[in-house]
Amino acid sequence: MKENNIAYIDGQNLHLWTRSEWWSVDFSKLRIYLFDKYKIKKAYYFIGYMQDENNRLYTKLQEAWFIVVFKKQQLLMETNKKWNIDSDLIFHVMAKLLDEADKFDKILIVSWDWDFKILIDFLIKKQRFLKILFPNKKYASSLYNDLMNENFDYLINIKHYISH
């Protein structure tokens, strides 16, 4: 039987981390890597939406076969440019778990913050968790220390596969 896994990517985390490390992700390479290594059939990329400002980025993501899920920003916060997409991502995962028509095996998450720990614990309990990809070991929250090593990996280890 073929594996049919899904990825959920915290695009804000991924972007901020790679920018702070002075490299950028080649989204086509990342998508191919996720498919080849983890049998990811669908990859959802959660990102804040800024009209006209990031259109090239949005196009690149869609061309690389990511399903882009936008988080609109409230007008009062427009100068802050901070989106909290974590709750949207968690809600999307939970809705996917309840959708009987959408069959999949396991879920992979790309992020570095601790906000997803309760979700990951739930996915493990339901035997639907594949892996979490942290950008780098030094950025991984200590809350994840109770997970066994095979449950996570680091993007820095695959930088040469997925960077420009």
C-alpha positions as CSV (number, residue, x, y, z in Angstrom):
1,M,0.0,0.0,0.0
2,K,1.3,3.5,-0.9
3,E,1.8,6.0,1.9
4,N,-0.4,9.1,1.7
5,N,1.0,11.6,4.2
6,I,0.2,15.3,4.7
7,A,2.5,18.2,5.7
8,Y,1.6,21.3,7.5
9,I,4.2,24.0,7.4
10,D,4.3,27.1,9.6
11,G,5.5,29.4,6.9
12,Q,6.1,32.3,9.2
13,N,8.5,30.2,11.3
14,L,10.3,28.8,8.3
15,H,10.7,32.2,6.7
16,L,11.9,33.9,9.9
17,W,14.4,31.2,10.7
18,T,16.0,30.9,7.2
19,R,16.2,34.6,7.0
20,S,18.0,34.8,10.3
21,E,20.4,32.2,9.1
22,W,21.1,34.0,5.8
23,W,19.7,31.4,3.3
24,S,16.4,30.8,1.6
25,V,14.4,27.8,0.8
26,D,13.9,26.7,-2.8
27,F,10.3,25.7,-2.5
28,S,10.3,23.3,-5.4
29,K,13.3,21.4,-3.9
30,L,11.5,21.4,-0.5
31,R,8.3,20.0,-2.0
32,I,10.3,17.2,-3.9
33,Y,12.2,16.4,-0.7
34,L,9.0,16.1,1.3
35,F,7.5,13.8,-1.4
36,D,10.6,11.6,-1.8
37,K,11.5,11.3,1.9
38,Y,8.2,11.3,3.7
39,K,5.6,10.4,0.9
40,I,3.9,13.8,1.4
41,K,1.0,13.9,-1.1
42,K,-0.4,17.2,0.1
43,A,1.6,20.0,1.7
44,Y,-0.2,23.0,3.3
45,Y,1.9,26.1,3.7
46,F,0.4,28.6,6.2
47,I,1.5,32.2,5.7
48,G,0.4,35.7,6.4
49,Y,-1.2,37.6,3.5
50,M,0.0,41.0,2.5
51,Q,-1.6,42.2,-0.7
52,D,0.8,43.2,-3.4
53,E,3.9,42.9,-1.1
54,N,4.6,39.1,-1.4
55,N,2.9,38.1,-4.6
56,R,6.2,36.6,-6.0
57,L,6.5,34.4,-2.9
58,Y,2.9,33.3,-3.1
59,T,3.3,32.4,-6.8
60,K,6.5,30.4,-6.1
61,L,4.7,28.4,-3.4
62,Q,1.8,27.6,-5.7
63,E,4.1,26.7,-8.6
64,A,5.9,24.3,-6.2
65,W,2.6,22.5,-5.5
66,F,2.0,23.8,-2.0
67,I,-1.5,24.4,-0.9
68,V,-1.2,28.0,0.4
69,V,-3.4,28.9,3.3
70,F,-3.5,32.6,4.0
71,K,-4.0,34.3,7.3
72,K,-5.3,37.8,6.7
73,Q,-4.0,40.6,8.9
74,Q,-6.3,43.0,10.7
75,L,-5.9,46.6,9.6
76,L,-5.0,47.8,13.1
77,M,-2.0,45.6,13.1
78,E,-0.7,46.2,9.6
79,T,2.5,47.9,10.6
80,N,3.4,45.0,13.0
81,K,3.5,42.3,10.2
82,K,3.0,39.5,12.7
83,W,0.4,36.8,12.1
84,N,-0.5,34.1,14.5
85,I,-1.1,31.3,12.2
86,D,-0.7,28.6,14.8
87,S,-4.4,28.4,15.7
88,D,-5.4,28.2,12.0
89,L,-2.9,25.4,11.4
90,I,-4.1,23.4,14.4
91,F,-7.8,23.9,13.4
92,H,-7.0,22.8,9.9
93,V,-5.3,19.6,11.2
94,M,-8.2,18.8,13.5
95,A,-10.8,19.4,10.7
96,K,-8.7,17.1,8.4
97,L,-8.8,14.4,11.1
98,L,-12.6,14.6,11.3
99,D,-13.1,14.5,7.5
100,E,-13.9,10.9,6.7
101,A,-13.8,11.5,3.0
102,D,-10.2,12.7,3.0
103,K,-8.1,9.6,3.6
104,F,-4.5,10.0,4.6
105,D,-2.0,8.1,6.8
106,K,0.1,10.5,8.9
107,I,0.9,14.2,9.4
108,L,4.3,15.9,9.3
109,I,4.7,19.4,10.8
110,V,7.4,22.0,10.0
111,S,7.8,24.5,12.8
112,W,10.1,25.4,15.7
113,D,7.8,26.8,18.3
114,W,6.2,25.0,21.2
115,D,2.6,25.9,20.3
116,F,2.1,22.6,18.4
117,K,3.1,20.3,21.3
118,I,-0.4,19.6,22.4
119,L,-1.4,18.8,18.8
120,I,1.6,16.5,18.3
121,D,0.8,14.7,21.6
122,F,-2.8,14.2,20.3
123,L,-1.6,13.0,16.9
124,I,0.8,10.5,18.6
125,K,-2.1,9.2,20.7
126,K,-4.2,8.7,17.6
127,Q,-1.2,7.1,15.7
128,R,-1.4,9.8,13.0
129,F,1.9,11.6,13.7
130,L,4.8,11.2,11.3
131,K,7.4,13.7,12.3
132,I,8.2,17.3,13.2
133,L,10.9,19.1,11.2
134,F,12.6,21.8,13.3
135,P,14.9,24.3,11.6
136,N,17.8,23.6,13.9
137,K,18.4,21.7,17.1
138,K,19.2,24.9,19.0
139,Y,15.7,26.3,18.1
140,A,13.7,23.3,19.1
141,S,11.6,23.9,22.1
142,S,12.6,21.8,25.2
143,L,9.0,20.8,25.5
144,Y,9.6,18.3,22.8
145,N,12.4,16.5,24.7
146,D,10.1,13.7,25.7
147,L,9.6,12.7,22.0
148,M,11.9,10.0,20.8
149,N,14.6,11.1,18.3
150,E,13.0,9.4,15.4
151,N,10.0,11.7,15.7
152,F,11.9,14.8,14.7
153,D,14.6,16.0,12.3
154,Y,16.2,19.3,11.5
155,L,16.0,21.4,8.3
156,I,19.6,22.5,8.8
157,N,20.6,18.9,8.1
158,I,18.9,19.0,4.7
159,K,19.9,22.6,3.8
160,H,22.0,21.4,0.9
161,Y,18.9,19.7,-0.6
162,I,16.4,22.5,-0.2
163,S,18.3,25.8,-0.5
164,H,19.0,27.9,-3.6
